[in-house]
Amino acid sequence: MSEKVRVLVVDDSALMRKLISQILERDSDIEVVGTAMDGEFGLRKIEELNPQVVTLDLEMPRMDGMETLRQITRRYRLPVIVVSAHSTDGASATFKALSLGAFDFIAKPKNAASAHMEEIANDLVSKIKAAAKAQVMPPPPPITFESARAANKPAFRPRKEPSKIVAIGISTGGPNALQYLLSELPGDFSGSIVVVQHMPEGFTEMFARRLNECCSIDVKEAQSGDLLIAGRALICPGNRHIKVRRMPMGNIVVLSDEDRVNGHRPSVDVLFRSVATEFGSRAVGLLMTGMGDDGATGMGLMKASGALTIAQSESSCTVFGMPKAAIERGYAIRVVPLDMMAHTLNVQCSPEKAARTAQVSESF
């Protein structure tokens, strides 16, 4: 970068302000232009210092982090990295913050001493740089519990063999994009979905529960041995890899603690490789918003095995890194915007709809 990324650190803990600033200032491309002990001071510092990115604690006195975030997104349209408590309450607040327009989040180590903060240093720096370059997009329209009840989720879902296995890889910007996509799928969706969302351990269970509450399909955090059934999405737990396996008694997912791949666990490449091997042309691979190139190699293997491969369009991505990597290597057969993705998956996973679409295409 030709100019340093200007960052404002907002946190009520003097220790956290110091540690975050020290981590960021070690990178020659980042400048911490100021710190603030609460939201009111933070908003004043934005006016004075003109930062490009804000890191924001959610638990603060006076103006708390949530109200501060509302003000920042409404008045300044700056990307915000939430620094979240590693707890159930912290996870709940984090997902609310993402729905309000936060760019991404970092989970504080349970012991915020200097040595433990090193665990998140590289991730924090990467997200700061990605935020500075990304377009600040308004969050999708909020999905309420009322709309979830109206979504007509089946009271009982039979264990039906899926028509296709849909493997999704997603990272930065993923929680909002994935919520939008899955909530648009019908309750009788005939595919089975497996998702790798780059997310820390301890957050994916609540994420899956929130998705399940606003979707017509079923959504759960994956466990080893879960069956791949139609109308259900399985979210890979944080800090685990996920693979698919074809078994005589039914097709399943398997979790593992193997080494990180592309710096990630879970890794999209691990999932895509297994889907290519086990299901070939009976699969769909989808790469959505996220930084880096995790999943691009695996998508190439899926394409070679006969699977349909789809990348999210640049205009609808928070960060175009992962889809862009697959497109540039020639591995994405189709490029689809977020608002057309549910329709695309529904057509591809429904043999009758796919046949009708093909007939219409041939008539022109």
C-alpha positions in Angstrom: 0.0 0.0 0.0 1.3 3.5 -0.9 -0.2 5.0 2.3 -0.6 3.6 5.7 -4.0 2.4 6.8 -5.3 4.8 9.5 -6.9 2.9 12.4 -8.8 4.1 15.5 -8.9 1.7 18.5 -12.0 2.0 20.7 -12.0 -0.1 23.9 -12.7 0.6 27.5 -9.8 -1.5 28.7 -6.5 0.4 28.8 -4.7 -2.9 28.5 -6.6 -3.9 25.3 -6.0 -0.4 23.8 -2.3 -0.8 24.4 -2.0 -4.4 23.1 -4.1 -3.9 20.0 -2.2 -0.7 19.2 1.2 -2.5 19.6 0.1 -5.4 17.4 -1.1 -3.1 14.6 1.9 -0.7 14.7 4.3 -3.6 14.2 3.0 -3.7 10.6 4.6 -1.0 8.4 1.4 -0.6 6.4 -0.7 0.4 9.5 -0.8 3.5 11.6 -2.9 3.7 14.8 -4.0 7.4 14.7 -5.7 7.3 18.1 -7.5 5.4 20.8 -10.7 6.0 22.7 -12.1 4.6 26.0 -15.8 4.6 25.0 -18.2 5.3 22.1 -18.6 9.0 22.8 -14.9 9.6 22.7 -14.6 7.3 19.7 -17.1 9.4 17.6 -15.2 12.6 18.5 -11.9 11.0 17.5 -13.4 9.9 14.1 -14.3 13.6 13.4 -10.8 14.7 14.5 -8.6 12.0 13.1 -10.3 10.7 10.0 -9.5 7.0 10.4 -10.1 4.5 7.6 -10.9 1.5 9.9 -12.2 1.3 13.5 -11.7 -1.5 15.9 -14.5 -1.6 18.4 -15.2 -3.3 21.8 -18.9 -4.0 22.3 -18.9 -3.8 26.2 -18.2 -0.2 27.2 -19.7 2.4 29.6 -21.8 5.4 28.5 -22.3 4.8 24.8 -21.9 1.1 24.4 -20.4 -0.6 21.3 -23.7 -1.4 19.7 -24.9 2.2 19.7 -21.4 3.3 18.6 -21.6 0.9 15.7 -25.0 2.3 14.6 -23.6 5.8 14.7 -20.5 4.9 12.7 -22.3 3.0 10.0 -25.0 5.6 9.7 -22.9 8.8 9.8 -19.4 7.8 8.6 -19.8 4.5 6.5 -16.4 3.3 8.0 -15.5 -0.4 8.2 -15.6 -1.6 11.8 -13.8 -4.7 13.1 -15.6 -5.8 16.3 -13.3 -7.1 19.1 -15.6 -9.7 20.7 -15.7 -11.4 24.1 -15.1 -15.2 23.7 -18.4 -16.2 25.4 -22.0 -17.1 24.6 -23.1 -13.5 25.3 -20.2 -12.2 23.3 -21.1 -14.4 20.3 -24.7 -13.2 20.5 -23.6 -9.6 20.5 -21.2 -10.2 17.7 -23.8 -11.6 15.3 -26.1 -8.6 16.2 -23.2 -6.3 15.4 -22.6 -8.0 12.0 -26.2 -7.6 11.2 -25.9 -3.9 11.9 -23.1 -3.6 9.4 -19.8 -4.5 11.2 -17.2 -5.6 8.6 -15.9 -8.5 10.6 -14.9 -9.6 14.1 -12.0 -10.9 16.1 -12.5 -13.0 19.2 -10.5 -11.8 22.2 -8.4 -14.6 23.8 -9.8 -15.7 27.1 -6.7 -14.4 28.8 -5.9 -11.0 27.2 -2.2 -11.0 28.2 0.4 -10.0 25.6 1.4 -13.6 24.8 -2.2 -14.6 24.2 -3.0 -11.6 22.0 -0.3 -12.9 19.6 -2.8 -15.7 18.8 -5.0 -13.2 17.0 -2.3 -10.8 15.7 -2.0 -12.0 12.1 -5.7 -12.4 11.7 -6.4 -8.9 13.1 -3.8 -7.3 10.8 -5.2 -9.1 7.7 -8.7 -8.0 8.5 -7.7 -4.4 9.0 -6.0 -4.3 5.6 -9.0 -6.1 3.9 -11.4 -3.6 5.5 -9.4 -0.6 4.3 -9.6 -1.9 0.7 -13.2 -3.2 0.7 -16.3 -1.5 -0.3 -18.5 -0.7 2.7 -21.8 -2.3 1.9 -25.1 -1.9 3.7 -26.1 -5.1 5.5 -28.9 -7.1 3.9 -32.4 -6.4 5.1 -32.9 -7.7 8.7 -34.6 -11.1 8.9 -36.9 -11.2 11.9 -38.3 -14.1 13.8 -41.7 -13.1 12.4 -40.5 -13.7 8.9 -38.9 -17.0 10.1 -42.3 -18.2 11.4 -43.8 -17.2 8.1 -41.1 -19.2 6.2 -43.2 -22.4 6.6 -40.4 -24.6 8.0 -41.7 -28.2 7.9 -42.6 -29.6 11.3 -41.0 -32.9 10.4 -38.3 -33.4 7.7 -37.9 -37.0 6.5 -34.5 -38.4 5.8 -34.6 -38.0 2.1 -31.7 -38.6 -0.2 -30.6 -35.3 -1.6 -30.5 -34.6 -5.4 -27.2 -32.8 -5.1 -24.5 -32.0 -2.4 -23.9 -28.3 -2.2 -20.5 -27.3 -0.7 -20.1 -23.7 0.3 -16.9 -21.8 1.2 -17.2 -18.4 2.7 -15.3 -16.0 5.0 -15.3 -12.2 5.5 -18.8 -10.9 5.0 -20.1 -14.4 5.3 -22.6 -14.3 8.2 -24.9 -11.8 6.5 -24.5 -13.2 3.0 -25.1 -16.8 4.2 -28.1 -15.7 6.2 -29.5 -14.0 3.1 -28.9 -17.0 0.9 -30.1 -19.8 3.2 -33.2 -17.8 4.2 -34.2 -17.5 0.5 -34.2 -21.3 -0.1 -37.6 -23.1 0.1 -38.4 -25.6 2.8 -38.6 -28.4 0.2 -35.1 -27.6 -1.1 -33.8 -30.9 -2.5 -30.1 -30.5 -2.0 -28.0 -31.1 1.1 -25.7 -28.2 2.0 -22.3 -28.3 3.8 -20.7 -25.0 4.8 -17.2 -23.9 5.7 -17.4 -20.4 7.2 -14.1 -19.1 8.5 -15.1 -18.5 12.1 -13.4 -19.0 15.5 -14.3 -22.0 17.8 -17.2 -21.3 20.0 -19.2 -19.1 17.6 -20.5 -21.6 15.0 -23.0 -23.3 17.2 -24.8 -20.0 17.9 -24.4 -19.0 14.2 -26.1 -22.2 13.1 -28.9 -21.7 15.7 -29.6 -18.2 14.4 -29.7 -19.4 10.8 -32.1 -22.2 11.7 -34.5 -19.7 13.3 -34.8 -17.6 10.1 -34.7 -20.3 7.4 -37.2 -22.7 5.9 -34.5 -25.3 5.6 -32.9 -26.9 8.7 -29.5 -25.6 9.8 -27.3 -27.1 12.5 -23.6 -27.2 13.6 -22.2 -30.3 12.1 -21.2 -33.4 14.1 -19.2 -36.4 12.8 -21.7 -38.9 11.5 -24.5 -36.3 10.6 -26.3 -37.5 7.5 -26.4 -35.6 4.3 -30.2 -35.2 3.8 -32.3 -33.0 1.6 -33.3 -29.6 3.0 -30.6 -29.3 5.6 -27.4 -27.3 5.9 -24.5 -28.3 8.1 -22.1 -25.6 9.4 -18.6 -26.8 10.1 -17.5 -26.1 13.7 -14.8 -23.6 14.3 -11.3 -25.1 14.5 -12.3 -28.4 12.8 -12.1 -29.6 9.3 -15.1 -31.2 7.6 -15.2 -33.9 4.9 -18.0 -35.9 3.3 -18.1 -39.7 3.0 -20.3 -42.0 1.0 -21.3 -44.9 3.3 -23.6 -48.0 2.7 -26.0 -46.8 5.4 -26.1 -43.2 4.2 -23.8 -40.4 3.2 -22.3 -38.5 6.2 -19.9 -35.7 7.2 -16.8 -36.4 9.2 -14.9 -33.8 11.3 -11.1 -33.9 11.9 -8.4 -32.0 13.7 -5.8 -32.3 10.9 -3.3 -29.5 10.4 -4.4 -26.1 9.0 -4.7 -25.8 5.2 -4.1 -22.4 3.6 -3.7 -21.1 7.2 -7.3 -22.2 8.0 -9.1 -24.8 10.1 -11.7 -25.3 8.8 -10.5 -25.0 5.3 -12.7 -24.8 2.2 -10.2 -26.8 0.2 -10.5 -29.8 2.5 -14.2 -29.8 2.0 -14.1 -29.3 -1.7 -11.5 -32.0 -2.3 -13.6 -34.6 -0.4 -16.8 -33.5 -2.3 -15.0 -33.8 -5.6 -13.7 -37.3 -4.7 -17.0 -38.7 -3.2 -19.7 -37.1 -5.3 -18.2 -35.7 -8.6 -21.0 -34.5 -10.9 -23.6 -34.9 -8.2 -22.2 -31.8 -6.5 -22.3 -28.0 -6.6 -19.3 -26.0 -5.4 -20.0 -22.4 -4.3 -17.3 -19.8 -3.3 -18.7 -16.7 -1.6 -17.4 -13.5 -0.1 -14.1 -13.7 1.7 -10.4 -12.7 1.7 -7.6 -15.0 0.5 -7.8 -17.9 -1.9 -8.9 -20.8 0.3 -11.2 -23.0 -1.8 -9.8 -22.1 -5.2 -7.7 -25.3 -5.6 -10.5 -27.4 -4.3 -13.0 -25.8 -6.7 -10.6 -26.7 -9.6 -10.9 -30.4 -8.5 -14.7 -30.1 -8.3 -14.9 -28.7 -11.8 -12.6 -31.5 -13.1 -14.8 -34.1 -11.4 -17.9 -32.8 -13.3 -19.4 -30.6 -10.6 -21.1 -27.3 -11.3 -18.9 -24.6 -9.8 -20.2 -21.1 -8.9 -18.5 -17.9 -7.7 -20.2 -15.0 -6.1 -20.1 -11.8 -8.2 -17.7 -9.0 -7.3 -20.4 -6.4 -6.9 -22.3 -8.4 -4.3 -19.2 -9.5 -2.3 -17.9 -7.7 0.8 -14.4 -9.0 -0.1 -13.9 -10.5 -3.5 -10.7 -12.5 -2.7 -11.9 -16.1 -2.6 -14.3 -15.9 -5.6 -11.8 -13.9 -7.6 -9.1 -16.5 -7.1 -11.3 -19.2 -8.5 -12.5 -17.1 -11.4 -9.0 -16.0 -12.4 -7.8 -19.7 -12.5 -10.7 -20.6 -14.7 -12.4 -22.9 -12.1 -15.7 -21.1 -11.7 -18.2 -22.1 -14.4 -20.7 -19.5 -13.4 -20.6 -16.1 -11.6 -23.8 -15.3 -9.8 -24.8 -12.2 -7.7 -26.0 -12.9 -4.1 -29.6 -12.0 -4.9 -29.8 -14.7 -7.6 -27.9 -17.4 -5.8 -30.8 -19.1 -4.0 -32.7 -19.3 -7.3 -29.7 -20.8 -9.0 -29.2 -23.4 -6.4 -32.8 -24.3 -6.3 -32.9 -24.8 -10.1 -29.7 -26.8 -10.1 -30.8 -29.1 -7.2 -34.3 -29.7 -8.6 -34.1 -32.1 -11.6 -37.5 -31.0 -13.0 -36.6 -27.3 -12.8 -33.2 -27.8 -14.3 -34.7 -29.8 -17.2 -37.3 -27.0 -17.8 -34.6 -24.4 -17.8 -32.5 -26.4 -20.3 -35.5 -26.7 -22.6 -36.2 -23.0 -22.5 -32.5 -22.3 -23.2 -32.6 -24.6 -26.2 -35.7 -23.0 -27.7 -33.8 -19.7 -28.1 
